[in-house]
Structures are given as structure tokens and as C-alpha cells.
């Protein structure tokens, strides 16, 4: 069975350390945990790994956040992966820093990457793992905040948060969305 794990972010170097690129960080953590390496491919960098008989295709789109759907649709079709086996890794300002929430489907919630995936796939029926980045910004400063870097305190906590996110991705592929939600969503990340 095949899964597409799409970590969202902006590919240009000036965005690498930003809050908006947490999807890339989770994908990198998962690849490193499995000793997989990313290589350039169409619409993104790709890494392949196997976990207990499941094949995972990790994607970091190079289309920029607002066009993430192009890369996701391309790789779903190319690899013949069903929407139910898609997991999108994304930042969420509605959750406190480091809070992790898996959802089997839902709206884009104002997130432009999720909005584009929803429009491109014509469905909200795909799972997403939301990583809380907090909302410590004043009115009108949301873009600066999400495109800003994590605080030193957040960076200190990041390894543990990424480890939990990596465990959640593996659990999604091995045990399914419902069991993973039950196991992790109410647990303090």
C-alpha cells in the first residue's frame, strides 16, 4: 500500500527556517528517521521509504505554498495513490506552538496551501496533520509572523515535537487515521 506524505512550505532558501515551513521540517524529520534522502523531481523534492510493508512517498513541493495542489495532484496521479492515503503536513496558527492535531478531512481554515490543494483535488477528503505555530502577532501582522522564524525557546522544544509528529505520520500509515487520532490528538504534544 502506498501513501503520499506532503509537507507544505516555500522552497526558496529565505523561507527555510520560517514557521510556515514546518511541513518541510516534519518531512525532513521523517526522512532522517528512516535514513531516506530527498532528490529533485517534478514539482518537488521526493524521498521514498518503507515502513513495515507500507511505501511512503515524501513530497516537499517546489511550487510555493499557494500552488501546493499542483504537486500533490501530480504525485497522487503518477503514483496511483488514493486521496484517503494522502497526508498533508501543515502549520496552523489556531493551535498553540507544538500542538499536533490529525484530522481525516476538513476545510482549509484560511490556509492558502490547503485551499489550493482543496481546489485542485476538488475535495476536502484528505487527512492533514496540523502543527501549531501559535498566534503571537498583532492585528495585520499575520504574514510577518508565519514568515518569521521560531523563537529560541520554540527551537529548543522542536526536536521533541518533530519526533511526535514523525510517530504520528508512521501511525497514520500503519494503524489508520482514527487510531492515530485517538492515540495522539488528546495527548499533550
C-alpha positions as CSV (number, residue, x, y, z in Angstrom):
1,X,0.0,0.0,0.0
2,X,1.3,3.5,-1.0
3,X,1.0,6.8,0.9
4,X,1.8,10.3,-0.2
5,X,3.0,12.5,2.7
6,X,3.2,16.1,1.5
7,X,5.0,18.6,3.7
8,X,4.0,22.1,2.8
9,X,6.3,25.0,2.7
10,X,8.0,27.6,0.5
11,X,11.1,26.2,-1.2
12,X,13.3,29.3,-1.6
13,X,16.2,29.5,0.9
14,X,14.9,32.6,2.6
15,X,11.8,30.6,3.8
16,X,13.6,27.5,5.1
17,X,13.6,28.5,8.8
18,X,10.2,30.1,8.9
19,X,7.1,28.9,10.8
20,X,5.2,28.4,7.5
21,X,7.7,25.7,6.5
22,X,7.0,23.4,9.4
23,X,5.6,20.9,6.9
24,X,9.1,20.6,5.3
25,X,10.7,20.2,8.8
26,X,8.3,17.3,9.6
27,X,9.0,15.7,6.2
28,X,12.8,16.1,6.8
29,X,12.5,14.6,10.2
30,X,10.6,11.6,8.9
31,X,13.2,11.1,6.1
32,X,16.1,11.4,8.5
33,X,14.4,8.9,10.9
34,X,14.3,6.3,8.1
35,X,17.6,7.2,6.6
36,X,15.9,8.3,3.3
37,X,17.2,11.2,1.2
38,X,15.3,13.7,-0.9
39,X,16.1,14.2,-4.6
40,X,14.7,16.7,-7.1
41,X,11.8,15.6,-9.1
42,X,8.9,17.1,-10.9
43,X,7.1,19.8,-8.8
44,X,9.1,19.0,-5.7
45,X,11.7,17.0,-3.9
46,X,10.9,13.4,-3.3
47,X,12.0,10.7,-0.8
48,X,10.9,7.1,-0.7
49,X,10.8,4.9,2.3
50,X,9.2,1.7,3.5
51,X,7.7,1.1,6.9
52,X,6.5,-2.5,7.7
53,X,5.5,-3.1,4.1
54,X,4.0,0.3,3.5
55,X,5.5,2.5,0.9
56,X,5.7,6.2,1.7
57,X,6.4,8.9,-0.8
58,X,7.5,12.1,0.9
59,X,7.0,15.3,-1.1
60,X,8.2,18.8,-0.4
61,X,6.6,20.8,-3.2
62,X,8.7,23.4,-5.1
63,X,5.6,25.1,-6.4
64,X,5.4,27.5,-3.4
65,X,2.7,27.2,-0.7
66,X,-0.1,28.8,-2.7
67,X,0.3,26.3,-5.6
68,X,0.9,23.1,-3.5
69,X,-2.1,21.4,-5.1
70,X,-0.3,21.1,-8.4
71,X,2.5,19.0,-6.9
72,X,0.1,17.0,-4.7
73,X,-2.2,16.1,-7.6
74,X,0.7,15.3,-9.9
75,X,2.2,12.8,-7.5
76,X,-1.2,11.3,-6.5
77,X,-1.9,10.6,-10.1
78,X,1.6,9.5,-11.1
79,X,1.9,7.0,-8.2
80,X,-1.8,6.0,-8.4
81,X,-2.4,6.9,-4.7
82,X,-6.0,7.3,-3.5
83,X,-7.0,10.5,-1.6
84,X,-7.5,8.5,1.6
85,X,-3.8,7.7,1.6
86,X,-2.8,11.4,1.3
87,X,-1.5,13.1,4.5
88,X,-0.6,16.8,4.3
89,X,1.7,18.3,6.9
90,X,0.9,21.9,7.6
91,X,1.3,24.8,10.0
92,X,-1.7,26.1,12.0
93,X,-1.9,29.5,13.7
94,X,-5.1,28.4,15.6
95,X,-3.1,26.0,17.7
96,X,-0.6,26.8,20.4
97,X,3.0,26.1,19.5
98,X,3.8,22.4,19.2
99,X,0.2,21.2,19.5
100,X,-0.3,18.4,16.9
101,X,-3.8,17.6,15.5
102,X,-4.6,14.9,12.9
103,X,-7.9,15.3,11.1
104,X,-9.3,13.0,8.4
105,X,-10.7,15.8,6.4
106,X,-11.9,19.4,6.8
107,X,-11.8,22.9,5.4
108,X,-8.7,24.8,4.6
109,X,-9.3,27.1,7.6
110,X,-7.8,30.1,5.7
111,X,-4.5,28.3,4.9
112,X,-3.6,29.0,1.3
113,X,-1.7,25.8,0.8
114,X,-4.7,23.7,1.9
115,X,-7.0,26.0,0.0
116,X,-5.1,25.3,-3.2
117,X,-5.0,21.5,-2.6
118,X,-8.8,21.5,-1.9
119,X,-9.4,23.5,-5.2
120,X,-7.0,21.4,-7.3
121,X,-8.3,18.0,-6.0
122,X,-11.9,19.2,-5.8
123,X,-12.2,17.6,-2.3
124,X,-11.7,18.2,1.4
125,X,-11.5,14.4,1.9
126,X,-7.8,14.1,2.7
127,X,-6.0,13.9,6.0
128,X,-3.9,16.7,7.4
129,X,-1.5,16.8,10.4
130,X,-1.6,20.4,11.8
131,X,1.4,21.6,13.7
132,X,0.5,24.5,16.0
133,X,2.7,27.6,15.5
134,X,0.7,29.9,17.8
135,X,-0.7,33.3,17.1
136,X,1.6,35.7,18.9
137,X,1.1,38.6,16.4
138,X,-0.7,41.9,16.4
139,X,-3.6,42.7,14.1
140,X,-2.3,43.0,10.5
141,X,1.0,41.2,11.2
142,X,-0.1,37.6,10.4
143,X,2.1,37.3,7.3
144,X,5.2,38.6,9.1
145,X,4.5,36.1,11.9
146,X,4.1,33.0,9.8
147,X,7.0,34.0,7.6
148,X,9.1,34.7,10.7
149,X,11.4,32.3,12.5
150,X,10.7,30.3,15.6
151,X,11.8,31.7,18.9
152,X,14.9,30.2,20.7
153,X,12.6,28.6,23.2
154,X,10.5,27.0,20.4
155,X,13.6,25.8,18.7
156,X,14.7,24.1,21.9
157,X,11.4,22.2,22.1
158,X,11.4,21.4,18.3
159,X,13.2,18.0,18.4
160,X,10.6,16.5,20.7
161,X,7.7,18.0,18.7
162,X,9.2,16.7,15.4
163,X,9.7,13.3,17.0
164,X,6.0,13.1,18.0
165,X,4.9,14.3,14.5
166,X,7.1,11.6,12.9
167,X,5.4,9.0,15.1
168,X,2.0,10.3,14.1
169,X,2.8,10.0,10.4
170,X,4.0,6.4,10.8
171,X,0.9,5.6,12.9
172,X,-1.3,7.1,10.2
173,X,0.2,4.8,7.6
174,X,0.3,1.7,9.8
175,X,-2.8,2.0,12.0
176,X,-5.0,4.4,10.2
177,X,-6.4,7.9,10.9
178,X,-8.9,7.0,13.6
179,X,-6.5,5.0,15.8
180,X,-3.8,7.7,15.4
181,X,-6.2,10.5,16.3
182,X,-7.3,8.6,19.4
183,X,-3.7,7.9,20.4
184,X,-2.3,11.4,19.9
185,X,-4.8,14.2,19.5
186,X,-5.7,14.5,23.1
187,X,-2.1,13.8,24.3
188,X,-0.1,17.0,25.0
189,X,2.5,17.1,22.2
